[in-house]
Amino acid sequence: MKEVFGDFIAMLDQRLLRAFVAIADARSFTLAAERLNMTQSTISQQLARLEEAVGAALIDRAARPVEPTTTGERLLGYARRILALQEEAEAALGDPAGTTSIRIGVPEDIVTSAMAAVFSDFARRHRTIRLDVTAGLSRDLTRRYRAGEFDIVIVKEPSADPSCRATYPEAMAWFESADGSGEWLNPIPLVTFPPGGLYREAMFQRIEQEQRRWYIAFSGSSLHSVLVAVEGGIGLSLLPKSAVAGYRVRQCMAFGAEPEMAVSIYSWESAGPGAELLEQMSAVLAARGAAHG
């Protein structure tokens, strides 16, 4: 068993495989030795070791020029692939790109082109850092941040916790289809996110304050699906004003003005590259809040 294992290891020895491939390509021991910067006797010894491991001749030395034997031809393709994979592995292990990570949690509508540009610029300037970005519902993101699953998190909340790094106002409003009649009778159909969504509970509380009856007409798992449902006239929904651009919806004033929510950013670290990224993300949130305030 030891002998068989030793032969297998020898077959994977890149020095032996490289010598074999060089001889097969150059059709000459002399030229192959020159290309690999070694003596002819050394390259001959390496080929002999590989042939001993294989148990068959790989190069027909009697041919002029020398050429692979039938066994050598069969091994040649595998040898090239093994050498290519070894070079690829060495390049990957020698490249520090993406060897550390910053884990980020954000609500879906925060991943705008401006925020994506911040991520792209940061990744370009910090090649050793990989950004792991997860989009989700704010309450779940908060729970996972507190559990240590994220390094930086942006969440929507009724009011900011004192531990936040920065917080910005989120203007809220009810929206309906731009093609609708604008008249909603009891019970009012609602377009919501799944249970646990912050807007969902705020909607229920607001309508109950108005002593209106309601029912869930549509529940969507993404902001896009919710907006499409509102656009199609399925029902009303409470959403950030910043999230509706590009959809055929209009603000519904049936319940008057809505109180603002907070968009807060939290981070465990206050120094290093993470702090730099935090500052850039905060700048995007500040501009977003100013544009839709």
QUIBEL-V544919 format. One record per residue. RES is the residue in one small letter. SS is DSSP state (helix for helix, strand for strand, loop for the rest). PSI is psi in whole degrees, -180 to 180 (NA if undefined). OMEGA is omega in radians with two decimals (999 if undefined). Layout:
res,ss,psi,omega
RES,SS,PSI,OMEGA
RES,SS,PSI,OMEGA
This chain:
res,ss,psi,omega
m,loop,-43,3.13
k,helix,-40,-3.14
e,helix,-42,-3.14
v,helix,-43,3.14
f,helix,-40,3.12
g,helix,-40,3.10
d,helix,-39,-3.14
f,helix,-44,3.12
i,helix,-41,3.13
a,helix,-37,3.13
m,helix,-24,3.13
l,helix,-3,-3.13
d,loop,115,-3.06
q,helix,-28,3.12
r,helix,-42,-3.14
l,helix,-43,3.13
l,helix,-39,-3.14
r,helix,-38,3.11
a,helix,-44,3.13
f,helix,-48,-3.13
v,helix,-40,-3.14
a,helix,-41,3.13
i,helix,-43,-3.13
a,helix,-37,-3.12
d,helix,-42,-3.07
a,helix,-19,-3.07
r,loop,28,-3.11
s,loop,132,3.06
f,helix,-39,-3.09
t,helix,-50,-3.14
l,helix,-39,3.12
a,helix,-42,3.12
a,helix,-40,3.12
e,helix,-41,-3.13
r,helix,-32,-3.12
l,loop,5,3.12
n,loop,50,3.07
m,loop,170,-3.14
t,loop,162,-3.13
q,helix,-35,3.14
s,helix,-36,-3.14
t,helix,-44,-3.12
i,helix,-32,3.08
s,helix,-41,3.13
q,helix,-40,-3.13
q,helix,-40,3.08
l,helix,-40,3.14
a,helix,-40,3.11
r,helix,-41,3.13
l,helix,-42,3.13
e,helix,-36,3.11
e,helix,-40,3.13
a,helix,-40,-3.13
v,helix,-33,-3.11
g,loop,21,-3.14
a,loop,155,3.08
a,loop,139,-3.12
l,loop,-25,3.14
i,strand,130,3.07
d,strand,100,-3.08
r,loop,-19,-3.11
a,loop,-19,-3.12
a,loop,154,3.11
r,loop,108,-0.02
p,loop,169,-3.13
v,loop,154,-3.11
e,strand,160,-3.13
p,strand,146,2.99
t,loop,178,3.10
t,helix,-43,3.09
t,helix,-39,3.14
g,helix,-39,3.12
e,helix,-38,3.13
r,helix,-37,-3.11
l,helix,-26,-2.98
l,helix,-46,-3.13
g,helix,-42,3.11
y,helix,-40,-3.13
a,helix,-42,3.13
r,helix,-42,-3.12
r,helix,-41,3.11
i,helix,-44,3.13
l,helix,-40,3.14
a,helix,-41,3.12
l,helix,-38,3.10
q,helix,-41,3.11
e,helix,-39,3.12
e,helix,-41,3.13
a,helix,-42,3.12
e,helix,-40,3.12
a,helix,-41,-3.13
a,helix,-43,-3.12
l,helix,-25,3.14
g,helix,-10,-3.13
d,loop,119,-3.08
p,loop,1,-3.06
a,loop,129,3.05
g,loop,23,-3.10
t,loop,-17,3.03
t,strand,161,-3.07
s,strand,152,2.92
i,strand,120,-3.06
r,strand,126,-3.02
i,strand,135,3.05
g,strand,133,-3.10
v,strand,148,2.96
p,loop,154,-3.04
e,helix,-44,-3.05
d,helix,-6,3.08
i,helix,-20,-3.14
v,loop,72,3.12
t,loop,175,3.10
s,helix,-34,3.12
a,helix,-42,3.12
m,helix,-39,3.10
a,helix,-36,3.11
a,helix,-37,3.08
v,helix,-46,3.13
f,helix,-44,-3.11
s,helix,-45,-3.14
d,helix,-41,3.13
f,helix,-45,-3.13
a,helix,-36,3.14
r,helix,-37,-3.09
r,helix,-15,-3.13
h,loop,77,-3.03
r,loop,-24,-3.13
t,loop,-11,-3.06
i,strand,132,3.06
r,strand,129,3.10
l,strand,118,3.07
d,strand,102,-3.04
v,strand,129,3.12
t,strand,130,3.07
a,strand,141,-3.13
g,loop,-172,3.11
l,loop,144,-3.00
s,helix,-43,-3.09
r,helix,-38,3.09
d,helix,-39,3.10
l,helix,-41,3.12
t,helix,-45,3.13
r,helix,-44,-3.11
r,helix,-34,3.08
y,helix,-47,3.13
r,helix,-28,3.11
a,loop,-1,3.10
g,loop,13,-3.10
e,loop,-18,3.12
f,loop,148,3.04
d,loop,-35,3.10
i,strand,139,3.11
v,strand,142,2.99
i,strand,130,-3.12
v,strand,154,2.96
k,strand,139,-3.13
e,strand,157,3.14
p,loop,-39,3.07
s,loop,151,-3.05
a,loop,144,3.01
d,loop,146,3.14
p,loop,-20,-3.12
s,loop,-3,-3.10
c,loop,152,3.10
r,loop,-32,3.11
a,strand,155,3.10
t,strand,147,-3.06
y,strand,149,-3.12
p,strand,144,3.09
e,strand,106,3.14
a,loop,129,-3.08
m,strand,154,3.08
a,strand,159,3.01
w,strand,143,-3.13
f,strand,147,3.09
e,strand,173,3.13
s,strand,139,3.09
a,loop,-17,-3.13
d,loop,4,-3.09
g,loop,173,-3.11
s,loop,-19,-3.12
g,loop,2,3.14
e,loop,125,-3.12
w,loop,117,-3.13
l,loop,162,3.07
n,loop,144,-0.20
p,loop,150,-3.07
i,strand,127,3.09
p,strand,134,-3.12
l,strand,143,3.01
v,strand,119,-2.97
t,strand,170,2.92
f,loop,172,3.14
p,loop,166,3.09
p,loop,140,-3.09
g,loop,-15,3.13
g,loop,138,-3.08
l,helix,-44,-3.11
y,helix,-34,-3.09
r,helix,-51,-3.11
e,helix,-36,3.10
a,helix,-37,3.10
m,helix,-48,-3.11
f,helix,-46,-3.12
q,helix,-42,-3.09
r,helix,-45,-3.12
i,helix,-38,3.12
e,helix,-33,3.05
q,helix,-34,3.13
e,loop,0,-3.12
q,loop,42,3.07
r,loop,150,3.07
r,loop,153,-3.08
w,strand,165,2.99
y,strand,156,3.13
i,strand,114,3.14
a,strand,-26,-3.10
f,strand,136,3.06
s,strand,117,-3.10
g,loop,146,-3.09
s,loop,-5,3.14
s,loop,159,3.11
l,helix,-40,-3.14
h,helix,-46,-3.10
s,helix,-38,3.10
v,helix,-47,-3.12
l,helix,-37,3.09
v,helix,-39,3.12
a,helix,-41,3.08
v,helix,-45,3.13
e,helix,-36,-3.12
g,loop,-4,3.09
g,loop,16,-3.11
i,loop,-33,-3.14
g,loop,-171,3.11
l,strand,157,3.05
s,strand,147,3.06
l,strand,120,-3.01
l,strand,161,3.03
p,strand,141,3.09
k,helix,-29,-3.09
s,helix,-11,-2.99
a,helix,-7,-2.94
v,loop,-1,-3.12
a,loop,134,3.12
g,loop,-4,3.12
y,loop,148,3.14
r,loop,72,3.09
v,strand,160,3.10
r,strand,159,-3.13
q,strand,135,3.13
c,strand,124,-3.07
m,loop,21,-3.09
a,loop,-29,-3.10
f,loop,10,3.14
g,loop,-164,-3.11
a,loop,150,3.14
e,loop,146,3.07
p,loop,151,3.11
e,loop,152,2.93
m,strand,174,3.13
a,strand,137,2.97
v,strand,110,-3.01
s,strand,147,3.12
i,strand,132,-3.10
y,strand,149,3.12
s,strand,141,3.11
w,loop,-28,-3.06
e,loop,148,3.13
s,loop,13,3.13
a,loop,167,3.09
g,loop,-168,-3.12
p,helix,-34,3.13
g,helix,-37,3.11
a,helix,-37,3.09
e,helix,-45,3.13
l,helix,-41,3.11
l,helix,-44,3.14
e,helix,-41,-3.13
q,helix,-40,3.10
m,helix,-39,3.12
s,helix,-38,3.13
a,helix,-38,3.10
v,helix,-43,3.12
l,helix,-39,3.12
a,helix,-44,3.12
a,helix,-38,3.13
r,helix,-44,-3.14
g,helix,-38,-3.14
a,helix,-35,-3.08
a,helix,-25,-3.06
h,loop,18,-3.13
g,loop,NA,999
